């Protein structure tokens, strides 16, 4: 049973990862639950994201979709939103933004659509048109960076002031009282961490000191690791 004022929020993303957007959806679900809400993770297939959501105790919906223009999916999802008494749909990336957002309009459920990157958005005319229609249906478009917001405004034909900007949150441990004076336990933990870092450097054939850069990202051309490697020398 939900507490008074709690919202039942569907967090929808078609991909199950692994990836940054998928990780963000899980972290957002956990944070919303800690605030007393009732988040549900929705996706089209099982995988990395659903495993982490389930491990964190978050409810998961799997809503498979046929390839192509599956209008029946929109109707089915709209009915499920209604049956589950969803208060808000927060969708992410193209398929869930367009199909899920349209279903939310049919079900008269407030919705918001978040776009995480530039890949395959404005350079595909049909996708740009779909986002313009979605915005006219009253589903706000959210960008996760100022650079992306400007890109979407020019590429989608949506006025910049109509695109919301919400940066992705990063969970951080709050400093505990007395953290300024490390205990013997924390000093021991720090020493253990230093030994671990040295061991990892040795395993990579690297010296114990000196700068070490870690680039984290899927090995897709859009991530452009090649430019980083060319620029470093």
VENPEQUI-V730555 format. One line per field, one symbol per residue. ss: DSSP state (~ for helix, > for strand, _ for the rest). Layout:
ss: ???
//
This chain:
ss: _______>>>>>>______~~~~~~~~~~~~~~~___>>>>>>____~~~~~~~~___>>>>________~~~~~~~~~~~~~____>>>>>_~~~~~~~~~~~~~~__>>>>>>_________~~~~~~~~~~~~___>>>>__~~~~~~~~~~~___~~~>>>__________________~~~~~~~~~~~~~~~~~~~~_________________~~~_~~~~~~~~_
//
